[in-house]
Amino acid sequence: MFLSMIYADYNATAPLRPEARAEMLAALECSANPSSVHAAGRSARKVLERARQQVGTAIGSRAQDVILTSGGTEANALAIQGAVNALGGEATLLVSAIEHEAVSKAAAHAGVTVETVYVRPDGRADLDWLEDRLRRWDHAQSGMPVLSLMLANNETGVIQPVREAASLVREAGGLIHCDAVQGLGKIAVNVALLGVDYLSLSAHKAGGPQGAGALWLRAGAPLKALQYGGGQERSLRSGTENLSGIAGFGAAAEAAVAELAMFEGLAVHRNAMEEKLKAAGAVIMGEGSPRLANTSNFARAGLRSETQIMALDLDGICVSAGAACSSGKVNRSLVLSAMGASDALAESAIRASFGCMSKAQDFDALADSWIRIASRARRKEEA
């Protein structure tokens, strides 16, 4: 990272961890194909399987249930569309209103009916609505219910009631997919305790490299490959694996989980920052819900997101609005709109997200800079 910059956009991409960098460099020296049976190939396979084990351990699973992918987007598509295909299209997708576009668009192109699971104003999925919908479920008409509910929202940091939702879906004879991309290394993730059938991960959100991810698959859960070729990854994801990226993923997952207690400590600084922001007129989105310790989404009606982002950037502070990885554009937050926020707030919200390299003074600097920006805007409004 640039030494003079305050980086507060970890939810978009976390800086590469030194452990991941070291493993990637070592893997780059191993130029063989991990599918080859000769000695060099077996060495590459050893690197691959070690990383698979590290990822599996990080989420409380067996290594053999981890399918390595190119990232969270591919993992989400494989889970959603692969499950629908395995069910012969006899399914209805239930997708929460706050899912990342990697989920909502994969569902939209799955070729089956998609229903929206509503969220409450606090940013959490409405389990009362879900329970009522599942109670009235007609399998003959709608096929199997397949729910997709993220573990933690990338914009607000609000942690979702995945375990409770999974219990409801299972009682109704359905399946549940969880996009845990924002959860790994930020909160404890255990697939058995969550009770899900599919769980998606991405390396670069946890301090690994871009271009590596994974899908965890419950043994026996229906899944059909979306791409075909050499039969890698149990014939569920053909294509030569990105060895160096996967090696970095494994190292990052292991290191991130080992630092969970440190990560949780970020909440003290985040909360203090938010108190300063609120005193200056900011509204904190999802404040009353359990949230990731590193994430703050705040808004001040009338002060547009792009204006704040550019002004903070000039002060050497990197933040984002909405799902920063989706387009590179600043648009009104669909997540906040789904939570019932007014257009004025949804158009003025920005997200600050911190991580393992953040310092206490980074939170203070962001708050002080934003307060100056808001004060200038207020003076212009009053002029």
N, C-alpha and C positions, 0 to 999 in steps of 0.2 A: 504494500500500500504506500501511497505518497506520504512522506513524513509530515508534511504541513497540513494534511487533510484530516478532518474528523469524519470517519466512515460510520454512518448510522443507517446502513441499508443491508444488514445481514440477512433479512428475510428474502432479499432478492438473490444475493450470493454472498456467502461467508468467505473471508480471505482464506487462502489455502493454508492449512495447518502444516507446521514443519514436519510432523510425523508422516503426513501424506506425501509431501514433496520428496522426502527421503525414500519412501517405498516406490514412488513413481520412477525416480531416477534409477533405482536398482532394477526395477522391472524393465526399463528401457534397454538395459544391458542384455536382457534375455530376449533375443529377437526371434525365437522359434514360435511356431504355432502350437497352442496348448492342446490341439487335437491330434498332433503328430505323436507317433508311438516311440520314436527314437529318444535317446537320452536328453537331447536339448528340448524336445517337445515335452518330455516328462517333467523337466525342470520348470518349464512355463506352466504346466498344469498344476504343479505344486504351488506356485505363486497364486494362481487363480483360486484354487481350493482353500488356501489359507485365508484369502480375502473373503470368500464365501462364508467361511466359518466365523470370521470376525463380524460380518454383517448379521449372520444368524444369531450369534451370541448377543449382539446389541439389542435385539428385539425378542430375546427369549425363545428362539426357535432352533430347530435342527438345520444344519447347513444344507441338507439335501432338499429342503423345501424352499430354498431361495433361488429364484430365477434372475440371472443378471441381465440387465437391459442397458440402453443408452441413456436412461434418465427417467425422471418421474413421469413425463408426458407419455413415453412409450409404455411404462409400467401401468399407468392408468388405462390407456387404450387396450392393452392386452387383457387386463382384468375385466373391463366392462364389455368390450366387444367379443373377447374370447369366451366369456361366460355365456353371453347371449347366443353365440354361434353353437356352443356346446349343448345348449338347451333347445336347439333347433328353432330359435326365434319364439319359443313359447314362454315369454317373459314380459314383464312390464318393469321399466326402470324407474325407481324413485330417487330423485336427485335433489339434494338440499339446495336452497336458493342461494347459498353463499359459496358453492363449490368453485374451485379454480376452473378456468376455461379448459384446461387439459382434461377435466372430467366432464363438464357440461357439453363440450363440443364432441367428445368421444361418444357420449350418450346420444346426442342428437343425430349422429351418423351410424348408430347401431342398428337401425332398421326396425325398431319396435317402439311402442308407445312410451313416452317419457312423462312422468308426473312430477311436479315440484313439491318438495317437502318444505313447508314454510318455517321461518325462524321467528323468534320472539324479538321484541325491541332490545333485549339484552344481548342479542347476537347468537343465542343458542337455539339449536333445532327444537321445534315445537313437538315434544313427545306426545302430548295429548292429541294433537292432530294426527300424528303417525299411528298412535294406538287405535284411534277411531277408524282411520282408513284401513288398517290391516284387519280390524274386526269385521269389516264389511267386505273383505276380499273375496272375489269369485275366481277361483283357480281356473274353472272351465272357460271363463270369458277373458281373463287377464293373464293367464299363465302364472309363472312363478314370480313373486315380488323380489326384486334385486335392488337393494338400497345402496346408495353411495353417499357416505357421510365422512367428511374430513375429520382428522384428529384435532387440528388447531387451525384457525383461520389465518391466512397469510397477511391479511390487511389489519385486522383488529387484534389478533393474537388470542381471541376467545377460544377456549378449549371446549370441544363438543362432547355431549354425553353418548359417546360411541358404545360403551359397554351396555348401557340401558337400552339404546336403540337396537343393538344386536340381539338382545334378549327378546324384544318384541318381534323382530323379524323372524327369528328362529321359531318362536311359538307359532307363527303364521306359515311355517314351512318354506321360508325364503332364504336368500343369501345376502351377505353384506360385504361391501368393499369399502375400505378406508384408505383415503389418501393421507398418509402420515408424513408427507414430505417435510412439513414444518415442525413435526414433533420430534424427530430423531435428534438426540443430543440436547434437547431443550426440556423435555419432560420424560419420565420413565415410559418406555414403550414395551409392552409385553403382549404378544399376539394371543396367548392363551387367556389372559385376564380380560382382554378386550372382547374376545369371543367372535372375532371376524373370520371371514373366509378368504379374503384377499387383502393385502396391505402393500401400498406403494411407497417407495423410498427414492430419494435423490441424493447423490453424493455432495453436490456443491452447496447445498443448504446447511451441511454439517461440517464444512471446512475441507471437503474433498474436492476433486476436480470436476469441472463441467464435463458432461458427456458420459456419465456413469450413473447407474441407478439399479433398482431391483424391485421385483414383485415377489412377495411372500405368498405362497399358496398353501392353504390347508389341505392336508392329505385327503384325497377323495373329492375335493371340490371340483365341479365341472369347469373345464377350460380347454379351448381349442386354439391352436396356433393361428396367428394372423399372417405370418410370413414363413416361407418354406425354403429349405436349402439343405445344408449339410447335417442337420439334426442336432446342432448344439443345444445346450440347456434343456435336456430331456425332450428334444424335438419341439419345444414350446416357443423357442426364440432362436431360430437358425441364424447363422452369421458368426464369423470369427470374433471372439470377445476382445474388447478393448483392454488388453492386459494391464498396461500402465495405469489407465484410469481406474480400473477395478481394484488394483493394488492400493492406489491412493484412497479409494472409497473405503476399503476395509480398515486401513490405518486410521482414517478420519473418524469412522464410526466407533472404533475402539476408544480413541482418545476423547471423543465428545462425550461418550457415556461415562467415562472415568471422571469427567469434570462437571457432572450434573449439579453437584452441590454448589460449585462456584457459580454456575450459570443461574441457579435459583437466587443467588445473592444479588443479581442485577436488579431485582424488583425493588430493593431499598432505594437505589439511585433513580430508577424509573419513577417511582411514586413521588419522590421529592421533586423531581423535574415537573411532574404533572401538577403538583400543588402550585408551583410558580406559574405554570401556564394557565391554570384555571383562574388564578388571581388576576391575570391579564386578559381574561375574557374567553379563553379557549374552552371548548366542550370536549370532554374525553369520551370517545366512542367505546362502548362495551365495558365501561369502568366497573360496573357492578357485578360482572361475571368473572369466573376464574380465567386468567389469561396467562399467556407465555410471559415469563419474567422480563424478557428483553424488548417487548413490543409496546408501542404507544401510538394510537391513532387519534389525532385531535384536529379540531376544526374551529374556525371562526367565520360565521356567515358573512359573506361579502368580500372576503379575502380569498381569491381564487387559488386553487392548488398550485397551478403552474407559476403564479407570481411568487408564492412562498418558496417553491423549490428553487427557482432561479436566484432569488435573493439570498437564500441560505447557501447556495452553491458559491455565490460571490464571496460569502464569508468563510468559504472552505469547509462547508458541512454538507455531506451527502445524505439526502433522504429521498423518499419517493412518494407517489400517490397511487392508490389502487394496486393492481398486480403488475409490478414494474417489469416483470419478465415477459408480459404478454404481447406488448406491441411497441414499446418505446414512446407511446403517446400518453398524454395526460387527459383522461376522460373522467366523467362523473362516476363515482364508485357505485357499482351495481350491488355490492355487498351492503353498503350503508343504506341504499335505497330499500333493499330487502328487509333491513332492520326497521324500516319506517322513518328513517331520517328525512328531513325536508330536503328539497332540491338544493336550497342554499347551503346547507351543511354538507351534503354529499359532494357538492362541487368545490368545497373549500377544504376538504380533509387531506391531511398528509400523514404519512407513516414514518416513524423513526424506529429503527430496530438495531439493537446493539448485540455484542457478542464477546467472545473470549479475549479479544485484544482491546476492548473498550476500557476506558479509565473513568473514574468518578467525575473528573473535570469535563469530560465529553458531554455528559448530561447537562451540567451547568452551562457550558458554552452554548449548547443548542437552545436551551431555555432563554438565555440572555439575548441571543441573536434573534430568536423568534419574537420576543417581547419588543425589541427595537423595531422590527419589521411591522408588527401589528400597531405599534404606536405611531409610526409614520403614516400608515394607512388610515388610522383614526383621525389624524390631523388633516389629512387630505379630504376625508369625508365631511369634516366639520368646517372646512374652509369655504 
